[in-house]
Amino acid sequence: MQKFYRELPELRSNDPMGASPWNPDWATHKASELAAAAGVKLNIKGLRHYTASQLLAARFDLRNTAARLGHGSGGATTLRNYADPVSEVDRRAAAYLAQLTAGSETSSAFAE
Protein backbone atom coordinates (compact mmCIF):
# COMPACT_ATOMS: atom_id res chain seq x y z
CA MET A 1 0.00 0.00 0.00
CA GLN A 2 2.86 2.40 0.81
CA LYS A 3 4.37 1.92 -2.66
CA PHE A 4 0.98 2.40 -4.31
CA TYR A 5 0.47 5.60 -2.30
CA ARG A 6 3.90 7.00 -3.32
CA GLU A 7 3.33 6.23 -7.01
CA LEU A 8 -0.06 7.96 -7.14
CA PRO A 9 0.34 11.49 -5.76
CA GLU A 10 -3.36 12.21 -6.47
CA LEU A 11 -4.12 10.02 -3.43
CA ARG A 12 -2.31 12.58 -1.27
CA SER A 13 -3.64 15.75 -2.86
CA ASN A 14 -6.13 17.12 -5.35
CA ASP A 15 -3.55 19.74 -6.33
CA PRO A 16 -1.96 18.72 -9.70
CA MET A 17 1.49 19.43 -8.24
CA GLY A 18 0.67 17.58 -5.03
CA ALA A 19 1.72 20.64 -3.04
CA SER A 20 -1.22 20.77 -0.64
CA PRO A 21 -2.89 17.80 1.06
CA TRP A 22 -6.55 16.86 0.78
CA ASN A 23 -8.86 18.67 3.16
CA PRO A 24 -9.86 16.03 5.75
CA ASP A 25 -13.53 16.94 5.24
CA TRP A 26 -13.36 16.51 1.47
CA ALA A 27 -14.91 13.02 1.41
CA THR A 28 -17.75 14.08 3.71
CA HIS A 29 -18.54 17.16 1.61
CA LYS A 30 -18.30 15.20 -1.65
CA ALA A 31 -20.63 12.47 -0.35
CA SER A 32 -23.09 15.14 0.82
CA GLU A 33 -22.99 16.85 -2.60
CA LEU A 34 -23.63 13.56 -4.40
CA ALA A 35 -26.45 12.65 -2.01
CA ALA A 36 -28.07 16.07 -2.45
CA ALA A 37 -27.84 15.74 -6.23
CA ALA A 38 -29.59 12.36 -5.95
CA GLY A 39 -32.24 13.82 -3.63
CA VAL A 40 -31.09 11.74 -0.67
CA LYS A 41 -30.38 13.00 2.83
CA LEU A 42 -27.08 11.50 3.99
CA ASN A 43 -25.17 11.85 7.23
CA ILE A 44 -21.76 10.13 7.19
CA LYS A 45 -21.50 10.02 10.98
CA GLY A 46 -24.99 8.56 11.22
CA LEU A 47 -24.01 5.97 8.62
CA ARG A 48 -21.06 4.90 10.80
CA HIS A 49 -23.37 4.57 13.84
CA TYR A 50 -25.83 2.57 11.76
CA THR A 51 -23.06 0.30 10.42
CA ALA A 52 -21.68 -0.47 13.89
CA SER A 53 -25.11 -1.04 15.43
CA GLN A 54 -26.39 -3.26 12.64
CA LEU A 55 -23.25 -5.40 12.41
CA LEU A 56 -23.26 -6.00 16.16
CA ALA A 57 -27.02 -6.67 16.13
CA ALA A 58 -26.45 -9.24 13.38
CA ARG A 59 -23.98 -10.92 15.77
CA PHE A 60 -20.79 -10.00 13.92
CA ASP A 61 -18.00 -9.94 16.45
CA LEU A 62 -16.79 -6.70 17.98
CA ARG A 63 -13.20 -6.96 16.74
CA ASN A 64 -14.20 -7.28 13.08
CA THR A 65 -16.87 -4.60 13.37
CA ALA A 66 -14.28 -2.24 14.88
CA ALA A 67 -11.77 -3.09 12.16
CA ARG A 68 -14.37 -2.40 9.44
CA LEU A 69 -14.82 1.08 10.92
CA GLY A 70 -11.06 1.62 11.08
CA HIS A 71 -10.84 1.42 14.86
CA GLY A 72 -7.68 -0.12 16.27
CA SER A 73 -8.75 -0.17 19.90
CA GLY A 74 -10.06 -3.72 19.88
CA GLY A 75 -13.62 -2.44 20.01
CA ALA A 76 -13.60 0.09 22.87
CA THR A 77 -14.08 3.08 20.55
CA THR A 78 -16.75 1.25 18.59
CA LEU A 79 -18.80 0.45 21.70
CA ARG A 80 -18.25 3.81 23.38
CA ASN A 81 -19.03 6.04 20.39
CA TYR A 82 -20.74 4.16 17.58
CA ALA A 83 -22.85 1.22 18.72
CA ASP A 84 -26.38 2.44 19.39
CA PRO A 85 -29.08 0.27 20.97
CA VAL A 86 -31.16 -1.66 18.45
CA SER A 87 -34.79 -2.35 19.40
CA GLU A 88 -34.80 -5.80 17.78
CA VAL A 89 -31.82 -6.83 19.90
CA ASP A 90 -33.48 -5.42 23.02
CA ARG A 91 -36.59 -7.50 22.30
CA ARG A 92 -34.44 -10.62 21.86
CA ALA A 93 -32.67 -9.86 25.15
CA ALA A 94 -35.99 -9.42 26.98
CA ALA A 95 -37.36 -12.67 25.51
CA TYR A 96 -34.18 -14.52 26.46
CA LEU A 97 -34.30 -13.26 30.05
CA ALA A 98 -38.00 -14.09 30.29
CA GLN A 99 -37.26 -17.61 29.05
CA LEU A 100 -34.50 -18.03 31.63
CA THR A 101 -36.76 -16.98 34.48
CA ALA A 102 -40.03 -18.58 33.33
CA GLY A 103 -41.25 -21.22 35.76
CA SER A 104 -38.25 -21.05 38.03
CA GLU A 105 -38.55 -20.86 41.81
CA THR A 106 -36.35 -17.76 41.98
CA SER A 107 -38.38 -15.79 39.44
CA SER A 108 -41.34 -15.49 41.85
CA ALA A 109 -39.04 -14.09 44.54
CA PHE A 110 -37.95 -11.29 42.23
CA ALA A 111 -41.49 -10.49 41.16
CA GLU A 112 -42.51 -9.25 44.61
C-alpha positions as CSV (number, residue, x, y, z in Angstrom):
1,M,0.0,0.0,0.0
2,Q,2.9,2.4,0.8
3,K,4.4,1.9,-2.7
4,F,1.0,2.4,-4.3
5,Y,0.5,5.6,-2.3
6,R,3.9,7.0,-3.3
7,E,3.3,6.2,-7.0
8,L,-0.1,8.0,-7.1
9,P,0.3,11.5,-5.8
10,E,-3.4,12.2,-6.5
11,L,-4.1,10.0,-3.4
12,R,-2.3,12.6,-1.3
13,S,-3.6,15.7,-2.9
14,N,-6.1,17.1,-5.3
15,D,-3.5,19.7,-6.3
16,P,-2.0,18.7,-9.7
17,M,1.5,19.4,-8.2
18,G,0.7,17.6,-5.0
19,A,1.7,20.6,-3.0
20,S,-1.2,20.8,-0.6
21,P,-2.9,17.8,1.1
22,W,-6.6,16.9,0.8
23,N,-8.9,18.7,3.2
24,P,-9.9,16.0,5.7
25,D,-13.5,16.9,5.2
26,W,-13.4,16.5,1.5
27,A,-14.9,13.0,1.4
28,T,-17.7,14.1,3.7
29,H,-18.5,17.2,1.6
30,K,-18.3,15.2,-1.6
31,A,-20.6,12.5,-0.4
32,S,-23.1,15.1,0.8
33,E,-23.0,16.8,-2.6
34,L,-23.6,13.6,-4.4
35,A,-26.5,12.7,-2.0
36,A,-28.1,16.1,-2.4
37,A,-27.8,15.7,-6.2
38,A,-29.6,12.4,-5.9
39,G,-32.2,13.8,-3.6
40,V,-31.1,11.7,-0.7
41,K,-30.4,13.0,2.8
42,L,-27.1,11.5,4.0
43,N,-25.2,11.9,7.2
44,I,-21.8,10.1,7.2
45,K,-21.5,10.0,11.0
46,G,-25.0,8.6,11.2
47,L,-24.0,6.0,8.6
48,R,-21.1,4.9,10.8
49,H,-23.4,4.6,13.8
50,Y,-25.8,2.6,11.8
51,T,-23.1,0.3,10.4
52,A,-21.7,-0.5,13.9
53,S,-25.1,-1.0,15.4
54,Q,-26.4,-3.3,12.6
55,L,-23.2,-5.4,12.4
56,L,-23.3,-6.0,16.2
57,A,-27.0,-6.7,16.1
58,A,-26.4,-9.2,13.4
59,R,-24.0,-10.9,15.8
60,F,-20.8,-10.0,13.9
61,D,-18.0,-9.9,16.5
62,L,-16.8,-6.7,18.0
63,R,-13.2,-7.0,16.7
64,N,-14.2,-7.3,13.1
65,T,-16.9,-4.6,13.4
66,A,-14.3,-2.2,14.9
67,A,-11.8,-3.1,12.2
68,R,-14.4,-2.4,9.4
69,L,-14.8,1.1,10.9
70,G,-11.1,1.6,11.1
71,H,-10.8,1.4,14.9
72,G,-7.7,-0.1,16.3
73,S,-8.7,-0.2,19.9
74,G,-10.1,-3.7,19.9
75,G,-13.6,-2.4,20.0
76,A,-13.6,0.1,22.9
77,T,-14.1,3.1,20.6
78,T,-16.8,1.3,18.6
79,L,-18.8,0.4,21.7
80,R,-18.3,3.8,23.4
81,N,-19.0,6.0,20.4
82,Y,-20.7,4.2,17.6
83,A,-22.9,1.2,18.7
84,D,-26.4,2.4,19.4
85,P,-29.1,0.3,21.0
86,V,-31.2,-1.7,18.5
87,S,-34.8,-2.3,19.4
88,E,-34.8,-5.8,17.8
89,V,-31.8,-6.8,19.9
90,D,-33.5,-5.4,23.0
91,R,-36.6,-7.5,22.3
92,R,-34.4,-10.6,21.9
93,A,-32.7,-9.9,25.2
94,A,-36.0,-9.4,27.0
95,A,-37.4,-12.7,25.5
96,Y,-34.2,-14.5,26.5
97,L,-34.3,-13.3,30.0
98,A,-38.0,-14.1,30.3
99,Q,-37.3,-17.6,29.0
100,L,-34.5,-18.0,31.6
101,T,-36.8,-17.0,34.5
102,A,-40.0,-18.6,33.3
103,G,-41.3,-21.2,35.8
104,S,-38.3,-21.0,38.0
105,E,-38.6,-20.9,41.8
106,T,-36.4,-17.8,42.0
107,S,-38.4,-15.8,39.4
108,S,-41.3,-15.5,41.8
109,A,-39.0,-14.1,44.5
110,F,-37.9,-11.3,42.2
111,A,-41.5,-10.5,41.2
112,E,-42.5,-9.2,44.6
